[in-house]
């Protein structure tokens, strides 16, 4: 069973849900806003996907930060703590199935990943 991590009010998440439902794929949804994110789950994302894929620097949460804060987040430990606190800065969606993971919504990549 797939687990989809994200926040429900995100347009990318809505596209992901629509895509999975159109394919008839069952999933569980982990809502960061209600359930938060644990250190082991976040560390698993980073270990598997890399910090650059997990940290959403395109989103408003990151873009609204002062430049000096952005510089301090270049340190992995600072970025990890920031993502634990501000989970809306985690790339959306992150989809897991066992130890397999994919981040972001790209129709072709997601379709290949689902069929692998």
Backbone as CSV, one residue per row, in Angstrom:
resi,resn,N_x,N_y,N_z,CA_x,CA_y,CA_z,C_x,C_y,C_z
1,UNK,0.840,-1.179,0.000,0.000,0.000,0.000,0.883,1.240,0.000
2,UNK,0.504,2.196,-0.811,1.229,3.460,-0.890,0.849,4.355,0.278
3,UNK,1.819,5.142,0.719,1.545,6.222,1.653,1.951,7.507,0.960
4,UNK,1.035,8.468,0.950,1.271,9.757,0.332,1.405,10.778,1.454
5,UNK,2.559,11.445,1.503,2.839,12.443,2.532,2.673,13.829,1.952
6,UNK,2.000,14.710,2.694,1.848,16.081,2.244,0.827,16.836,3.064
7,UNK,0.326,17.917,2.480,-0.726,18.715,3.100,-1.891,18.806,2.118
8,UNK,-3.120,18.743,2.614,-4.267,18.620,1.710,-4.572,19.850,0.874
9,UNK,-4.210,21.038,1.311,-4.586,22.262,0.603,-3.666,22.607,-0.558
10,UNK,-2.725,21.746,-0.862,-1.731,21.996,-1.911,-2.256,21.524,-3.272
11,UNK,-2.106,22.358,-4.296,-2.569,21.993,-5.643,-1.844,20.761,-6.178
12,UNK,-0.549,20.640,-5.876,0.214,19.472,-6.321,-0.335,18.205,-5.675
13,UNK,-0.729,18.307,-4.421,-1.310,17.153,-3.737,-2.648,16.775,-4.374
14,UNK,-3.447,17.765,-4.704,-4.740,17.490,-5.338,-4.539,16.758,-6.666
15,UNK,-3.543,17.176,-7.451,-3.233,16.489,-8.710,-2.800,15.055,-8.447
16,UNK,-2.011,14.864,-7.402,-1.546,13.521,-7.049,-2.718,12.629,-6.678
17,UNK,-3.613,13.129,-5.834,-4.782,12.342,-5.425,-5.637,11.982,-6.643
18,UNK,-5.868,12.954,-7.510,-6.671,12.708,-8.714,-6.018,11.653,-9.602
19,UNK,-4.711,11.746,-9.773,-3.974,10.789,-10.596,-4.099,9.374,-10.030
20,UNK,-3.841,9.226,-8.740,-3.905,7.900,-8.117,-5.321,7.339,-8.159
21,UNK,-6.304,8.173,-7.903,-7.695,7.713,-7.921,-8.129,7.324,-9.331
22,UNK,-7.703,8.078,-10.340,-8.035,7.743,-11.732,-7.430,6.405,-12.136
23,UNK,-6.275,6.066,-11.564,-5.620,4.783,-11.847,-6.167,3.653,-10.976
24,UNK,-7.042,3.990,-10.033,-7.592,2.981,-9.135,-6.588,2.474,-8.108
25,UNK,-5.627,3.313,-7.763,-4.570,2.917,-6.827,-4.954,3.358,-5.417
26,UNK,-4.971,2.403,-4.509,-5.281,2.711,-3.120,-4.062,3.282,-2.428
27,UNK,-4.302,4.175,-1.498,-3.209,4.796,-0.754,-3.734,5.271,0.601
28,UNK,-2.807,5.499,1.502,-3.135,6.184,2.743,-2.487,7.556,2.662
29,UNK,-3.091,8.509,3.307,-2.601,9.878,3.279,-2.076,10.266,4.656
30,UNK,-0.844,10.727,4.683,-0.234,11.238,5.920,-0.228,12.753,5.818
31,UNK,-1.088,13.382,6.601,-1.269,14.822,6.583,-0.306,15.460,7.585
32,UNK,0.692,16.160,7.072,1.668,16.811,7.944,1.017,17.771,8.934
33,UNK,-0.031,18.443,8.516,-0.654,19.448,9.379,-1.336,18.799,10.579
34,UNK,-1.897,17.629,10.404,-2.565,16.948,11.514,-1.638,15.984,12.250
35,UNK,-0.802,15.269,11.501,0.007,14.197,12.080,1.464,14.572,12.297
36,UNK,1.898,15.686,11.716,3.292,16.077,11.836,4.204,15.118,11.081
37,UNK,5.481,15.200,11.387,6.486,14.316,10.785,7.453,13.922,11.895
38,UNK,7.810,12.667,11.922,8.741,12.216,12.956,10.172,12.289,12.438
39,UNK,11.109,12.341,13.366,12.525,12.368,12.982,12.907,11.154,12.136
40,UNK,12.503,9.925,12.534,12.896,8.770,11.707,12.321,8.803,10.290
41,UNK,11.090,9.252,10.139,10.503,9.321,8.792,11.230,10.360,7.959
42,UNK,11.442,11.539,8.525,12.153,12.594,7.792,13.568,12.149,7.437
43,UNK,14.255,11.505,8.376,15.610,11.033,8.099,15.599,9.986,6.993
44,UNK,14.580,9.136,6.977,14.439,8.148,5.904,14.260,8.806,4.545
45,UNK,13.460,9.873,4.504,13.288,10.621,3.250,14.635,11.147,2.766
46,UNK,15.370,11.779,3.674,16.649,12.393,3.315,17.671,11.335,2.925
47,UNK,17.722,10.233,3.672,18.669,9.156,3.361,18.405,8.567,1.978
48,UNK,17.142,8.416,1.622,16.780,7.779,0.357,16.797,8.757,-0.816
49,UNK,16.241,9.945,-0.614,16.051,10.885,-1.718,17.102,11.993,-1.773
50,UNK,17.728,12.276,-0.648,18.678,13.386,-0.563,17.986,14.656,-0.094
51,UNK,18.710,15.466,0.635,18.148,16.694,1.194,17.651,17.636,0.101
52,UNK,18.360,17.720,-1.008,17.954,18.636,-2.083,16.575,18.301,-2.644
53,UNK,16.221,17.017,-2.679,14.895,16.628,-3.187,13.824,16.802,-2.126
54,UNK,14.195,16.619,-0.868,13.221,16.671,0.224,12.886,18.112,0.607
55,UNK,13.866,18.984,0.572,13.678,20.381,0.985,13.109,21.165,-0.191
56,UNK,11.878,21.623,-0.060,11.205,22.358,-1.123,11.598,23.834,-1.058
57,UNK,12.566,24.207,-1.838,13.027,25.593,-1.854,12.247,26.451,-2.851
58,UNK,11.293,25.844,-3.537,10.457,26.594,-4.480,9.210,27.148,-3.795
59,UNK,8.850,26.590,-2.651,7.617,26.975,-1.967,7.726,28.270,-1.191
60,UNK,6.578,28.809,-0.832,6.534,30.092,-0.134,7.138,30.023,1.259
61,UNK,7.072,28.892,1.928,7.653,28.780,3.268,9.132,29.121,3.232
62,UNK,9.840,28.601,2.235,11.274,28.880,2.105,11.520,30.271,1.520
63,UNK,10.796,30.611,0.478,11.034,31.880,-0.217,10.821,33.093,0.686
64,UNK,9.957,32.982,1.677,9.663,34.105,2.567,10.702,34.285,3.674
65,UNK,11.638,33.365,3.773,12.658,33.464,4.820,13.667,34.567,4.506
66,UNK,14.206,35.199,5.549,15.292,36.162,5.323,16.517,35.438,4.764
67,UNK,17.331,36.151,4.001,18.512,35.558,3.377,19.454,34.923,4.394
68,UNK,19.642,35.558,5.554,20.551,34.986,6.553,20.043,33.644,7.078
69,UNK,18.727,33.474,7.148,18.164,32.186,7.566,18.405,31.142,6.485
70,UNK,18.235,31.533,5.232,18.488,30.609,4.126,19.927,30.122,4.142
71,UNK,20.857,31.016,4.430,22.272,30.642,4.502,22.492,29.629,5.619
72,UNK,21.872,29.855,6.770,22.060,28.925,7.897,21.464,27.553,7.596
73,UNK,20.466,27.496,6.726,19.832,26.219,6.387,20.658,25.390,5.424
74,UNK,21.776,25.932,4.980,22.679,25.162,4.127,23.368,24.060,4.922
75,UNK,23.349,24.163,6.234,23.917,23.127,7.106,22.846,22.055,7.302
76,UNK,23.201,20.804,7.037,22.212,19.730,7.084,21.451,19.656,8.397
77,UNK,22.140,19.803,9.528,21.451,19.688,10.809,20.439,20.819,10.994
78,UNK,20.771,22.014,10.521,19.834,23.136,10.605,18.635,22.891,9.691
79,UNK,18.884,22.384,8.507,17.802,22.100,7.564,16.878,21.017,8.128
80,UNK,17.458,19.993,8.733,16.666,18.906,9.315,15.730,19.457,10.396
81,UNK,16.271,20.249,11.306,15.461,20.834,12.386,14.370,21.738,11.823
82,UNK,14.720,22.513,10.807,13.749,23.402,10.172,12.594,22.601,9.567
83,UNK,12.910,21.527,8.862,11.869,20.711,8.226,10.977,20.017,9.252
84,UNK,11.547,19.632,10.376,10.726,19.048,11.437,9.706,20.063,11.947
85,UNK,10.148,21.308,12.076,9.279,22.357,12.601,8.334,22.906,11.539
86,UNK,8.842,23.127,10.351,8.067,23.722,9.249,7.868,22.677,8.156
87,UNK,7.016,21.686,8.452,6.854,20.564,7.525,6.234,20.971,6.188
88,UNK,5.711,22.171,6.090,5.206,22.627,4.795,6.352,22.912,3.822
89,UNK,7.592,22.896,4.311,8.759,23.081,3.442,9.296,21.750,2.913
90,UNK,8.614,20.655,3.243,8.993,19.350,2.695,8.334,19.208,1.325
91,UNK,9.100,18.743,0.359,8.605,18.542,-1.014,7.304,17.749,-0.970
92,UNK,6.389,18.122,-1.857,5.109,17.419,-1.913,4.826,16.951,-3.330
93,UNK,4.270,15.775,-3.431,4.150,14.769,-2.382,5.453,13.991,-2.242
94,UNK,5.567,13.270,-1.166,6.522,12.170,-1.073,5.664,10.929,-0.944
95,UNK,5.903,9.997,-1.846,5.115,8.762,-1.882,6.043,7.605,-1.561
96,UNK,5.583,6.753,-0.651,6.384,5.598,-0.272,5.591,4.317,-0.480
97,UNK,6.345,3.279,-0.748,5.794,1.919,-0.806,6.912,1.029,-0.294
98,UNK,6.795,0.610,0.954,7.898,-0.120,1.564,9.102,0.793,1.657
99,UNK,10.220,0.364,1.092,11.440,1.186,1.120,11.591,2.057,-0.120
100,UNK,10.668,1.907,-1.085,10.720,2.732,-2.301,10.088,4.096,-2.031
101,UNK,10.672,5.137,-2.626,10.153,6.497,-2.453,10.304,7.297,-3.735
102,UNK,9.400,8.246,-3.878,9.495,9.219,-4.960,9.002,10.554,-4.407
103,UNK,9.621,11.634,-4.857,9.243,12.971,-4.391,8.803,13.824,-5.563
104,UNK,7.777,14.624,-5.340,7.288,15.541,-6.352,6.256,14.892,-7.255
105,UNK,5.597,15.717,-8.049,4.579,15.221,-8.969,5.008,15.478,-10.395
106,UNK,5.371,14.396,-11.067,5.680,14.407,-12.487,4.982,13.174,-13.046
107,UNK,3.996,13.376,-13.906,3.167,12.262,-14.395,3.989,11.098,-14.931
108,UNK,4.948,11.386,-15.794,5.734,10.313,-16.411,6.570,9.568,-15.384
109,UNK,7.270,10.314,-14.526,8.113,9.674,-13.510,7.280,8.860,-12.531
110,UNK,6.141,9.415,-12.114,5.283,8.697,-11.164,4.715,7.438,-11.792
111,UNK,4.324,7.520,-13.049,3.774,6.356,-13.736,4.844,5.257,-13.857
112,UNK,6.071,5.627,-14.220,7.175,4.647,-14.294,7.435,4.038,-12.923
113,UNK,7.463,4.868,-11.895,7.736,4.406,-10.526,6.655,3.426,-10.076
114,UNK,5.408,3.727,-10.382,4.306,2.853,-9.976,4.363,1.509,-10.688
115,UNK,4.873,1.507,-11.912,4.920,0.276,-12.706,6.235,-0.487,-12.591
116,UNK,7.138,0.015,-11.778,8.452,-0.651,-11.622,8.347,-1.843,-10.698
